[in-house]
């Protein structure tokens, strides 16, 4: 049976990573969270003092240190999903904070960051049998992917989901702040010069604003079976 390359793109906080993880587990494919890779670079930059209080990035120094950043994924036996490791440290929780969310889009616009991570992502996807989600998977990383999905939902729905997720983790959360962050990230992601977020011409669109997890899961499985 042919091993597909499945690209899932979409706006921030639309649940595409959860969908992609569950789909990969269901069909026995490898899952790669490209958003976690950009978040890891952002976390590294923050820890090294390369992002100041106003959000300005020391671009020259970050480019010099880029070779020192190693990102990998390891399966978490308890959750059945991969955790993100930055230079050997499990940073899955740290990269999901609002502080990282506030800085990740500007970091992800840097051409040298995108070049490095796209190269790594393409190596991971050689041979198929992979589900990868992000902002430019179907347009840049795998323009010839067997199945492309573009996921979206209203900004208000996405902010509410993010708010509930943070509260469930016991973290401080403000809905209005999250909504503003979602809108800012949408603008930056769709207007950046390098690899802007857009729906690939041959991608199937999924608006999951009013869908349950089970409904999304079934929709995705049906699309995969059609391609196989």
C-alpha positions as CSV (number, residue, x, y, z in Angstrom):
1,X,0.0,0.0,0.0
2,X,1.3,3.4,-1.0
3,X,2.6,5.5,1.9
4,X,1.1,9.0,1.6
5,X,2.7,12.4,2.4
6,X,-0.1,14.3,4.2
7,X,0.2,18.1,4.6
8,X,-2.0,19.9,7.1
9,X,-1.9,23.7,7.1
10,X,-4.0,26.3,8.8
11,X,-4.3,29.2,11.2
12,X,-3.0,29.2,14.7
13,X,-5.0,27.5,17.5
14,X,-7.4,25.8,15.0
15,X,-6.6,22.4,16.4
16,X,-4.6,21.2,13.4
17,X,-1.8,19.7,15.5
18,X,-4.1,17.6,17.6
19,X,-5.9,16.5,14.4
20,X,-2.6,15.6,12.7
21,X,-1.3,13.7,15.8
22,X,-4.4,11.7,16.1
23,X,-4.5,10.9,12.4
24,X,-0.9,9.8,12.3
25,X,-1.5,7.5,15.3
26,X,-4.6,6.1,13.7
27,X,-3.0,5.2,10.4
28,X,0.5,4.4,11.8
29,X,2.3,7.3,10.2
30,X,5.1,9.5,11.5
31,X,3.9,12.9,12.8
32,X,5.9,16.1,12.7
33,X,4.8,19.3,14.4
34,X,6.5,22.0,12.5
35,X,5.0,24.7,14.7
36,X,6.8,23.1,17.6
37,X,10.1,23.6,15.7
38,X,9.5,27.3,15.3
39,X,8.4,27.6,18.9
40,X,11.6,25.8,20.0
41,X,13.8,28.3,18.1
42,X,11.8,31.1,19.7
43,X,12.3,29.6,23.2
44,X,16.0,29.3,22.5
45,X,16.2,32.9,21.4
46,X,14.3,34.0,24.6
47,X,16.6,32.0,26.8
48,X,19.7,33.5,25.2
49,X,18.4,37.0,25.6
50,X,18.0,37.5,21.8
51,X,14.5,39.0,22.2
52,X,14.2,42.1,24.2
53,X,11.2,43.4,26.3
54,X,9.7,45.2,23.3
55,X,9.9,42.0,21.2
56,X,12.8,43.1,19.1
57,X,15.0,40.2,17.8
58,X,18.8,40.2,17.7
59,X,18.6,38.8,14.2
60,X,22.4,38.8,13.5
61,X,23.2,36.9,16.7
62,X,20.3,34.4,16.2
63,X,21.6,33.6,12.8
64,X,25.1,33.0,14.2
65,X,23.7,30.6,16.8
66,X,21.3,28.8,14.6
67,X,23.7,25.9,14.1
68,X,23.7,25.3,17.9
69,X,19.9,24.6,17.9
70,X,19.0,21.0,17.7
71,X,15.3,20.0,17.6
72,X,14.0,16.4,17.8
73,X,10.9,14.5,18.6
74,X,10.5,11.5,21.0
75,X,7.4,9.5,21.6
76,X,5.9,10.0,25.0
77,X,4.7,6.5,26.1
78,X,2.1,7.9,28.5
79,X,0.4,10.1,25.9
80,X,1.2,8.1,22.8
81,X,2.3,11.4,21.2
82,X,5.7,12.9,20.4
83,X,7.3,15.4,22.7
84,X,9.5,18.2,21.5
85,X,13.2,18.3,22.6
86,X,15.5,21.3,22.3
87,X,19.1,20.4,22.6
88,X,18.2,17.2,24.5
89,X,15.7,18.9,26.9
90,X,12.0,18.1,26.8
91,X,10.4,21.6,26.2
92,X,6.9,20.4,25.2
93,X,5.3,22.4,28.1
94,X,7.6,25.5,27.8
95,X,7.0,26.1,24.1
96,X,3.2,26.2,24.6
97,X,3.1,29.2,26.9
98,X,1.6,32.5,25.9
99,X,5.0,34.2,26.2
100,X,6.4,32.0,23.4
101,X,3.1,32.4,21.4
102,X,3.6,36.2,21.6
103,X,7.0,36.0,19.9
104,X,6.9,32.9,17.6
105,X,5.4,34.6,14.5
106,X,8.1,37.3,14.1
107,X,10.8,34.6,14.6
108,X,9.1,32.4,12.0
109,X,9.2,35.2,9.4
110,X,13.0,35.2,9.4
111,X,14.2,33.7,6.1
112,X,17.2,31.9,7.5
113,X,15.1,30.3,10.2
114,X,12.6,29.1,7.6
115,X,15.3,27.8,5.3
116,X,16.9,25.7,8.0
117,X,13.7,24.2,9.3
118,X,12.2,23.6,5.9
119,X,15.3,21.6,5.0
120,X,15.0,19.5,8.1
121,X,11.3,19.0,7.5
122,X,11.9,17.8,3.9
123,X,14.5,15.3,5.2
124,X,12.0,13.9,7.7
125,X,9.4,13.5,5.0
126,X,11.5,11.6,2.5
127,X,9.7,8.4,1.5
128,X,6.2,9.3,2.7
129,X,4.3,7.7,5.5
130,X,4.2,11.1,7.3
131,X,1.7,13.6,8.6
132,X,3.1,17.1,8.9
133,X,1.3,20.3,10.0
134,X,2.2,23.9,9.9
135,X,1.8,27.1,7.9
136,X,3.5,26.3,4.6
137,X,3.6,22.5,4.4
138,X,1.4,22.1,1.3
139,X,2.8,25.2,-0.4
140,X,6.6,25.1,0.3
141,X,7.7,22.0,2.3
142,X,5.7,19.4,0.3
143,X,4.2,21.1,-2.7
144,X,3.6,17.7,-4.2
145,X,2.0,16.1,-1.1
146,X,-0.5,13.4,-1.8
147,X,-3.1,15.0,0.4
148,X,-3.3,18.6,1.5
149,X,-5.7,19.9,4.1
150,X,-6.2,23.6,5.0
151,X,-7.8,24.0,8.5
152,X,-9.5,27.1,9.7
153,X,-12.0,28.4,12.3
154,X,-13.2,31.8,13.4
155,X,-10.7,33.8,15.5
156,X,-13.2,33.8,18.5
157,X,-13.6,30.1,18.4
158,X,-9.8,29.6,18.3
159,X,-9.2,32.0,21.2
160,X,-11.8,30.2,23.3
161,X,-10.2,26.9,22.6
162,X,-6.8,28.2,23.6
163,X,-8.2,29.9,26.7
164,X,-9.7,26.6,27.9
165,X,-6.5,24.7,27.1
166,X,-4.5,27.0,29.2
167,X,-7.0,27.0,32.1
168,X,-7.1,23.2,32.1
169,X,-3.3,23.2,32.5
170,X,-3.7,25.5,35.5
171,X,-2.0,28.5,33.7
172,X,-3.2,32.1,33.9
173,X,-5.2,33.0,30.8
174,X,-7.1,36.1,29.6
175,X,-9.5,35.6,26.8
176,X,-9.2,39.1,25.3
177,X,-5.4,38.9,25.4
178,X,-5.5,35.5,23.6
179,X,-8.0,36.8,21.0
180,X,-5.7,39.7,20.2
181,X,-2.7,37.3,20.0
182,X,-4.7,35.1,17.6
183,X,-5.5,38.0,15.3
184,X,-2.0,39.4,15.4
185,X,-0.5,36.0,14.5
186,X,-3.1,35.6,11.6
187,X,-1.9,39.0,10.2
188,X,1.8,38.2,10.5
189,X,1.4,34.7,9.2
190,X,-0.5,35.8,6.1
191,X,1.5,38.9,5.3
192,X,5.1,37.8,5.9
193,X,7.4,38.0,2.9
194,X,8.8,34.5,3.1
195,X,6.3,31.6,2.8
196,X,3.1,33.3,3.9
197,X,0.2,31.3,5.2
198,X,-2.2,30.5,2.3
199,X,-4.3,27.7,1.1
200,X,-2.7,25.6,-1.6
201,X,-4.7,25.6,-4.8
202,X,-5.2,21.8,-4.5
203,X,-5.9,21.7,-0.8
204,X,-9.2,20.6,0.8
205,X,-10.5,23.2,3.2
206,X,-11.9,22.2,6.6
207,X,-13.7,24.8,8.7
208,X,-13.9,23.1,12.1
209,X,-15.6,26.0,14.0
210,X,-18.6,23.8,14.9
211,X,-17.2,20.3,14.6
212,X,-16.5,17.8,17.4
213,X,-13.1,16.0,17.6
214,X,-14.8,12.8,16.5
215,X,-16.4,14.5,13.5
216,X,-13.0,16.0,12.5
217,X,-11.3,12.6,12.9
218,X,-13.8,10.9,10.7
219,X,-13.6,13.6,8.0
220,X,-9.8,13.2,7.9
221,X,-9.9,9.4,7.8
222,X,-12.4,9.5,4.9
223,X,-10.1,11.9,2.9
224,X,-7.1,9.6,3.5
225,X,-9.0,6.5,2.4
226,X,-10.1,8.3,-0.8
227,X,-6.5,9.1,-1.6
228,X,-5.3,5.6,-0.8
